[in-house]
């Protein structure tokens, strides 16, 4: 089992990066890097890493969600009425959409922020987001462990950190170049068809 201080660092890292809106690194990379850097190979520790990254990320995104939830109460009456009308449509699919987005490494703020504005249920938000993140973080932890075992003789802990930073930067740049508005529009059109 990994020492408590290292697990607290994993949780703090996931929470801290989760607070960065739109540009934080993927939880897949955080979990896989934690497994590689800590040299974890036993299943209970890998599951615990996945759990810590998922809960840290879910708590951080809850901060974004609750901020927009509170802001929505201070909007004009006209905007609140429009958001309430939109909420009836959006909330029907919100749980599934949030769960699906949370299971991918793409930025999820374009979904999280509107759900806060439409006052989507905080408990449903947290449950959908946490379980979606748990899937991707468990995958990341096990992938990181597998990779670490295969390349341990070539990759020092410092090298693993450098590789993870480079991969995180590359992934973030690629994700920032994707126009999420156009992507959401294409998906919306396909769902309507």
N, C-alpha and C positions, 0 to 999 in steps of 0.2 A: 504494500500500500504506500502511496505517495504521502510525504509529510504534510501536515496541516498547513504550514506556512506557504508551501508551493501551491496547494489547492486554493488558498485565499488569493494568491497572486493570479491564478487562472480566472477565478471569479471576478476579481477587480479589473483585470484586463478586458474581459468580455463586457463588463458593465461600462467601463470607461470608453471603450471603442464604440459601444452601442449608443452612447450619448452623442456621438458625432453625427449630425444629421446629413443624410444623402451620401456621405463619402467614407463612412467607416468600413474597415475591412470585413470581409465575409466571416460569419461565424464558423463556416466550414474550415477556413484557414486557421482561425484562432484555435479551434479544437484539434486540428491535425498538427499544428505547430506545437501546441502544449504537449501532445503525446510524444512527438519527436524529441523536443527539447528535454522533457523530463524522462525520456527513455522508458515510458510505460508500455508494458506488454500484457499484463494480466487483465482479464475481462472486467472484474469489478472496478478497477481503477479507471479503465477506459470509459465505462458507463458513467462513473462519477465525474470524469472530466466533461463528458457530453452533457450531463445534467447541469454542472456548474456553469458551463458556457451558455446553455439554453436559458437557465434562470437569470443569469446576469444580463443577457441580451434582452430577455422579456421584461425585466425590471427597468432597463434603460429605455426601451421603446415605450413602456408605460408612462415614463416621464414626458416623452413627446406627445403621446396620446392625451394624457391628462392636461397638458398645457393647452392644446388646441380645444379640448373639451371645455375648459374654463374660459378660454377666449371666446368661444361660441356664445357664451351667456352674455357677453358684453357687446355683441353685434347689434346693429339696428333691428327693429321689429320686422322690417321688410325682408332683410337677409335671413333672419331666423325663420320666418315663414317659408321662404324658399328652401332653406336647408331642411326644414321639417318635411316638406313635400318630397325633396330628393331622398331623404332618409327612408321613406316608405319603400322606394324602389331599391336603394342600395342595401339596406339592412336585410333584405330577403336573401341576398347572396354573400353578405359580408363575412360570415363565419368561414364559409368554404373558401372564399377568395383570400382572406387573411391567412388561413391555414396553408393554402397553396403557395402564396408568396413567401411565407415564412420558411417553407421547406426548400427554397431556392437561394442561391447566392446573390440574386439581384437586389438592388436597394428596395426597401419596403416602405419608405417614407411616403411615396405617392399614394399608398393605400392607408397607412396609419393616420396621417394628418386629416384626410377627409372623413375618416370614421370618427375621429375626435370631434370634428366640426358638426357632424350629424348626430352627435351624442349617442353613438352606438354603446351598447351595454358594456361597462368596464369589465365585468366578470367574464363575459363571452369573449371580449377582446383578449384578455390575458390568457384564457384557456386555449383559444385557437392559436394565438401567437406562440405560446410556450410549447405546445405539442408539435407545432410545425417546426420550430427551432430545434426541439429535441431530436427529431428525425435527422436533420442535417448535421447537427453537432455530434450525434452518435456515429453517423457515417464518417464525418471528418476525423474523429478520434481513432476509429478503427483503421481508416486509410493512413493516417499519420503513423500509427504503430506499425502497420505493415511496411510502409515506406522506410521508416526508421530502421526496422530489422533488416531490410534488404540492402540498404546503403550505409549501414552503421560503420563499416570499415573505411568508407571513403569520405564520410561526412562528419566533421567534428561538431560539437554543440554550437560553436561560433559560426561555422559554415551553415548549419541548419537555420540559425537565426538570420543570417545574411540572405539565404535562399528564400526564406519565408517573407522577408521584407520586400525583396525584389518581386516575388510572385504577387504579393498583396498590392504593390504599387501598379504592376501591370494590369491586374484584374480591375482595380479601381479606375484606372485610366480608360480601359475598354468600356466599363459600365457607364462612365461619365460621358463617353462619346455616343452612347445609344440614346436616341431621343425617346424618352419614356412616354411622352404624350402621344407621339405617333404610334408607338407600340401598343399602348392601351386602346387607341382608336381602332387599330387593325383588329385587335382581339375582340373589341366590342362589336365591330361590324360582322366578324365571323360568327360570333355567338348569336347575333340577331338573324343571320341568314339560315 
